[in-house]
Amino acid sequence: MISFEKFTLDNGLRIILNQDTTTPIITVNILYNVGSKYEHPEKTGFAHLFEHLMFGGSKNIPHFDTPLEKVGGDNNAFTNTDITNYFIHIPKPNLETAFWLESDRILDLAFNEKSLEVQKNVVSEEFRQRYINQPYGDTMAYVRAMVYKKHPYQWSTIGKDISHIENATMDDVKDFYHRFYNPDNAIMTLTGNISKQEVKPLVEKWFGEIPNHKTAHPQLPQEPEQKEKRTTTVEKDVPSHAIYKAWKMVPRNHPDYYTFDLISDILANGDSSRLFQKLLKEKKLFTSIDAYITGEMDPGALIVSGNLSDGVSMETAEQAIDEEIHNLQESLVDDTELRKVKNKIEAVNEFQEISGFNKAYLLSYFELLGDAGEVNNQVENYRKVRAEDIRRVAKTQLTDEKSSVLYYLSKHKS
């Protein structure tokens, strides 16, 4: 159970506090409600670019890391399709340094052509190294483009095309900053040995006078129901053939989210999972195989992916995956197997509650979803899933006509 208190400043900044008396380190987590899904289709990758630009200095602080390192702090950030998240770990006596740094870059980020060019080059190089030059690095670009025809999940966080970042102008990035980096579009969560009585005056001091520009998010197009199988075949210079089979799932707040997650675990969480035991160990059709959910706020995807063993045809590999999905559709998962995957999730959940960062991030994330308190209901939500729910979702949602399949062929294999 993660305990917390909440309050909101007049400018819309939401504050969540988890008091943890066991640590002298304070985690300051600021989540901005801006991920790649809010980008223009012809200007993608901006949320990720901004993750880099936010460390390039602000009006009063030319180098973000330097004052933080001097007082024993460290920081990092990440971006995904839904959000951009920044966090700082800092000793309690130096908490105001973190507030000073974060408030200055939300108030007045420094923009200059040199910094923009440097970060554009950094992101462009990351695009090349991780997505273009890396074997199988572009798989999700193909999968997303099949699964989503309307919704902006159709492109990855890094962007749809490298030219979008290479051609980004100063006006483009300033517009993005002023649209989304506002107090009412942020949730700040603190965890550590500090009380609300201590925190509130400091938060008011450093963030209370920042003007709010009233963030307006674009209306996202809804993805129509998929009624026929979609396929894409590519041939690349990779070590082996691979297959990626995806199905759209429900939004994060939907009760069936937990069912989809458990299905992915039944299929491929650990050496005793179905796909590993039957398709890799027994039949030796794959050298590696996995199943996972993207877990996004809007309808994400459940994906089964695997690298084929030498001599195995794509048809044989896909048929074997389909047979395992069919088993879920026709037969109830037994209590022992279902209990095992639920126990693993409970163990992960308990472990997450040890980390100050995990607590701070999860509270921020669930507050964005609608209620920070929902973080404490996750284990129970998994416990509620029945074998009948697994079969129902598999039967109605994991059908062939609702699937999108990427056949990723190796030039070196027949």
Secondary structure, 3 states (H helix, E strand, C coil): CCCCEEEECCCCCEEEEEECCCCCEEEEEEEECCCHHHCECCECCHHHHHHHHCCCCECCCCCCHHHHHHCCCEEEEEECCCCEEEEEEEEHHHHHHHHHHHHHHHHCECCCHHHHHHHHHHHHHHHHHHHHCCCCCCHHHHHHHHHCCCCHHHCCCCCCCHHHHHCCCHHHHHHHHHHHCCHHHEEEEEEECCCHHHHHHHHHHHHCCCCCCCCCCCCCCCCCCCCCCEEEEEEECCCCCEEEEEEECCCCCCCCHHHHHHHHHHHHCCCCCHHHHHHHHHCCCEEEEEEEECCCCCCCEEEEEEEECCCCCHHHHHHHHHHHHHHHHHCCCCHHHHHHHHHHHHHHHHHHCCCHHHHHHHHHHHHHHCCHHHHHHHHHHHHCCCHHHHHHHHHHHCCHHHEEEEEEEECCCC
